[in-house]
Structure formats: structure tokens, C-alpha cells
Amino acid sequence: MVANIRSIRSVMWSYWVRFVQALPLVQRYRLGARYHALQDHVIIALRRIPYRELFPHFSIIGAQKSGTTSLHYYLDQHPDVFMAPQKETNLLLPDTHDPVPYSSVEPLFYGTSNHEKRRMMSDDEILRRMLVKYKDERLIGEASPYYTFAPIAGGEVPERTARIRPGMKFVYSLRNPLERIISNHEHDRGNHERAGAPIRESIDSRVFTHSHLLDASLYWFQLSRYLLHFPSEQIHVVILEELSSHPDRELADLCRFLQLDSGFDFDTSMLYRASPIAESLDSAATSRAPVRFSQSTYEYLMGSIRDDVRQLESYLGRKLDMWDLSKETWCR
């Protein structure tokens, strides 16, 4: 009986939070972000730790909608790894107040500046907050897919990180680039619906007005920026389709890259998502008709993706045949 009452209360609270977050006043003045910033400052004030010596050793840099949340929580299971409790710390973004190019089309969910994306915190504040529960694990990691949104955002991350942490390792999770674009579009659409500002444009229109949909799927372009500042030995590529079909093998490879015990038995029975809300959005998306591109949009996308995949395959030294990029599959 008590469990049922708690369950009902939890559901009611969840709906109440969604209702409040959707209020125009909350959205306009970003009261949620301001509340979390105040909460962060309280946590920071309560505990002082030697954060300068505890900068992350590795980062999951993306791609968005490519399994970064699952990787974050799988690695968090390992006894030698401490993952930042707050996914997407955006610690590696420079703390600047200048408007980012993407703010003109998505100020509500991606922020108007790096400072806002960092939840109005300095490097010291982010580190203090993320390490509150740190218990001397050998490796510290974080995950922020915003680092692979260049050129509209995150383009400064590789150079800045090379100055701060030249030994940093990066984990880059990739997914069929066309499927990732559609998933990103559905994610954006769900967020807008929840905020009471539904997207009226089709995916064909948004591909041309919201460049992040394509940019984040140009994996070689994003990866090549890191290779200008870091050797390939410090970058590990995970293919989501392979992680889904052979999780033990792929996580063992990842452990070897991070110099961890590769025999650790991960629990991969759960597919993690960014939030319970994201899970409900995914469920709603599967009930709708599948999203596909017009032929002209498909040709526009493939004009960039085709060559990008070829260069990525050359770098990896193998074909990515698990990615079906055919017109028959992706055009309506």
C-alpha cells in the first residue's frame, strides 16, 4: 500500500515538474537553469576538495544521440572509474559570454553562450560540484556531446583541452549518420512539444535551417579537429551498432584503451537514455510514422556524408558496412 502511494506521488510530481517547466515565464527567464545554478553553489560551498589535481582523465565527446548516456553509465559501473554525476558538465568549453552561432535558432535548449551552457559556473565550480562524491577512483571521466558540434558550437574544445590536459583521452561514439539526424530531429521536436512550443517545420526544412543536424553527423570532420592536437592513440571510436550487438567485446576494447581491467563484467541489460522524459519521447516517436527524407534533402545530406564516411573508413582502416545509407531506406 505504502509503495503504491509513493509510486502515485512520484508520477504526480513528475507531471507537476513537466507542467511548471512548460510555463512561458519559466522558459523565458530560464528559471530552471537559475535554480540549478543556485543549488550548485550551495553544494560547492559545503565541500572543498583539491580539484586542481583531479581534472578528468577522459571525456566521452559525442556524438549526440549515439549512445553517450549508455557509455557514461556503463563506465560508471567500473570500480576504478568515477564518472561525473552530472552528465554534460561542458567543462572543456571555454567560459565565454559571447553568443554562439547556434543561439539564434535554439536559444531555449542549447543556450546563448558557453557560459550559460556551463550552467553559469567557472572551471573550479564545475570541478568542485562534479567531484562531491569522488572516492579516490583511479580514473575520472565525463561526457559532453556538445564538444562535437563544430562549427556552430564547441569548436574551441580540442585546442583548449590540449593546453589544460594534454594527456586527455577521448571516447567518440558514432551511429549511422542519417539515423542520428532523424533521432536528433525527434529529440528536438520532443523538447519543443514539452516546452509548449511545438516545431512546425518538417525535417526537410530543418536540415537547411538547423545546421547542427548535419554537422554532428560529419564524424570525420569532428574527429579531424581533435587529431590536430592529440595523437590517435588518445582517441577511441565506438560504433553504436557494434556496441549494441557485441557489448562485452566493445566494452572490453574500451577498457583496454583506458588501461582498465578488461575482464570486468558490465551489466549491459539496460539501454540508458538522457532522462525518463527522453525515454517517453522515444516511445512516442515509435508510435508515429517513421521519419524519412525527401529525395532532394537526401541528396543534399549525402553530398557531405558520403565523402566524410569514406575518410572516416580510411582513418579506421575498415569499412563501415553496418551503416545502411541507401536511398531506398531513407527516402520516402
N, C-alpha and C positions, 0 to 999 in steps of 0.2 A: 504493500500500500504506500509506504513512505517513498519507495523507489519510483512508483508511478507518479506521485505528486512532484517529486524532484524532476522527473522527465517532462512533465507538463510545464513546470516552471521554466525549465531550460528552453523549451520550444517557444513559450510566450516571450521570454526575454530575448531570444534570437529575433523574433519578428518585431519586437519593440525597437531593437537596435537598428534593424533594417529600415523601419519607418522613420526613426529620428535621422538616420544618415541621409535619407532621401529628401528631407525638408530643404526647401530652397535656401533658407538662411544658413543652414549648416554647410550646404555645398558652396554657397557664395563666399563665405568667410573662412572656409576650411576649418571649422571648429574642431572636427575630429583630430586633425593633424596638430592643432594647437594644444588640445587636451593631452595627446600622447607626448608632445614635447615637454609639457609641464611634468607629466609622470616620469619621463626620462630624467629630468633634472633632479627630482626627488630621489630617484634610485641612485644617481651619481653622487648626490650629497651624502648618502648613507654609507658608502663604502669607497675607500681609497685603495687602489692597488697599483703595483708597478707596471702600468700599462705600456710604457715606452719599450720595455723589454718583451712585451707579449703581443707584438704585431702579428697578424695572421701569417701562416706559412704557405697557405694555398687558398685559391679562390675558384669557385665554380662561376664562370663568366657568362654562361648562356648555353644555348640560345633560348630566348623566351619561348614558352610552350613546347619545350623539348625535353622534359623530364628533370629539370633542375631541382624541383622540390623533392622528388623521389630520391635523387642522388644526395641531397642535403641530409635527409633523414636516414638513409641507409648508412652513410658515413658516420652519422651521429651515434649509431649503434656500436661502433668500434671502440673498445676501451682505451685506445691510445689516441683518440681523436676528440677534440672539443669543437663542435660546430656552434657558431653564434646563434643564440636562441631566437633572435630576430632575423629572419631571412630578409635579404635585400638591405643590408646595412648601408650600401653605397659608399663605404668608407674610402674606396680608391678614387672616387670622383673628387676633383679639386673643389674646395669650399668657396665657390664664387657666387656672386649675386647677379651676374649678367644673365639676361633672358636666353634660354636655349632655343635653337631654331624650332623645336617641336612644340614649344609652349603656345605658339599661335594657333595650333589646331587641336591640341589636347592639354590645356592647362589644368583641367579638373583632376586627371588621374596620373599625369606624368610630371606635374609641377612646372613652375615657370622658370626655375633656376636650379643649379646644382645644390645650392644651399637649402632650398626647400625640399629637393629630393632626398637630401641627407637628414631630413626632419629637423632642420634648423640647428644642427649640432656641429661642433668642431670635431677634429680628429680625436682629441683627448676625450671628449664627452662620449663619442661613439664607442671608443675602446673601453672606457670605464663601464658603460652600460652593458656591452656585449659580453664582458668578462665577469659579470657579477657571480655567476655560478661555476666559474672555472675552477677545476680541481687538479691542476698540475698535469693534465694530459700532455703527451709529447708533441702533438700537432694541433694547431688552431686553424680552423677554416671558416670561410663564409661563402655565401652565394648571392650574387647580384647580377642578373641577366642584363641589366641596363648598361653594363660595360661593353656589350657588343651591339650597340645601337648606332654606331657611327654611320654617316657623319652628323646625323641630327642630334645625337647626344652620346656622351661617354667617349668621345674621340681622344680626349687627353689622358685617358687611363693608362695605356701602356707606358708612355714616356714618364708620367708622374710616378708610377709604381716602380719603374726601373731606378729612379732616384731614391725612393724611400726604402724599397725592399728588392734589391737586385736578384736575390735568390728565390723570389716568389715563384711558386708553381701554379699552373692554371689547368683547370679541367673544363673542356668545352664539349658540351653535349649537343649533338646535331640530330635533325629529323628530316624526313622528306620535305624539301623546301616549299613545295606547293601545299602540302598538307599543313605545314607550320603556318603559312599565310592564312589559310582558312581558319585554323584554330585561333590564331591571333585576332582575326576579324570577329569571330564568335565571342571571344573573351571580351573584346572592346564593346561589342553590342550588348552583352550581358551586363557589363558595368554601367553602361548608359541607361539601360532599362531600369536597373536597380536605383539609379540616381534620379529617375523621373525625367530623363532627357533622352528618349529613345533615338537611335540612329535611323534616319530615313533613307540614307544613301544605300545603294546596292554595293556589293563587294567590288564590282567592276569600277564604280565611281571612286570608291575609297582607295583603291590601289593607286590611283593617279593623284589624289589629294593628300593621302597619308603615306608618305614615302617609307615610314618605318616598316610597313608590311613587307615590302621587298627588301629593304636594306638589311633587316635582321635575318633574312634567308640567304644572303650572299655570304656564305660561310668563309670562303677563301679570302674575300675582301676583308672581312673582320679579322680573320686569323693572321693575315699577312701584316697587319699593323702591329701585332704583338711580336712577330718574328723579326721586326726591325730592331727590337730592343731586348729580346730574350732568345736564347738558343732553343732549338726544337726539343731538346732533352727536358726542358722545363714546361712543356705543354703536352697534355694528354687529351686525345679526341675520343669521345664516346659516341657511338651511333645508337640512338634510342631504340631503333628496331632490333638491334642485336642485344641491347640490354634487356629488352622485353622478352626475347626468345631464349637467351642464354645468360640469365642474370648472374649465376655463380661464376661463370668464366669471365664475364666482363668486369665484375667487381674484384675478382682476384687480380686481373690485369691492372686495375686501378690501384689496388693496394700495393702491388709491386712498384708502380710509378711513384707512389707516396712513401715507399720504403716502410710499409706496414706488414704485419703478419698476413700473408695472402691466404692462409688456411682458415681465417675467421669465418664462422657460419652466420651470414647475414640472414635476417628474416625479410624476404622479398615478397611475402604474400600480399602485402598491401601496396596499392598504387597511390602515392601521396599526391595531393593537389595543394595549391597555394592556400586554400581555405575551404571550410564547409560550403561557403557561398559559391566558390568556383565549382565545387562538385555538383551543386544543384543546377548551376548554369550548364554544365556539361550534360547533365541528364535532360535538361530542357532542349538543348541543342540536338540531341539524338532523336527527339520526338518530332523535330521539324524535318522538312525535306532537305536532303543533302545540298550543301552549297557548292556550286560549281562556277567556273568562269565562262564568260563569252569567248568566242574564238579569238577576237581581236585582243582581249585582255590577256588570254593565254599566250599569244604570240609575243606580246609586249613583255610579259614576265620572263618567258623562256629566252628572249633575246639577251637577257642578263644572266639568268640562272644557268643556261646550258654551258657557257664558257666558264663560269665560276665553278661548276661541278667538275669540269674537266681539269681545271687547275688544282682543285682540291684532291682529286683522284691521283694526279701526278705527285703531289706532296705526300699523300698517304701510301703511294706505291701499290694501289689496288683499285679495282672497280667497285663502285657503289651500286651494284645491281639490285639491291633490295629496295631502291627508290624507283618506283614506277612514275615516270614523268610524262607518260604518253597523253596525247591529245584526247584519245578515246576515253581515258579515265577521268580527266579533269575538265573537259568541256561539256557544257550542257547541250 
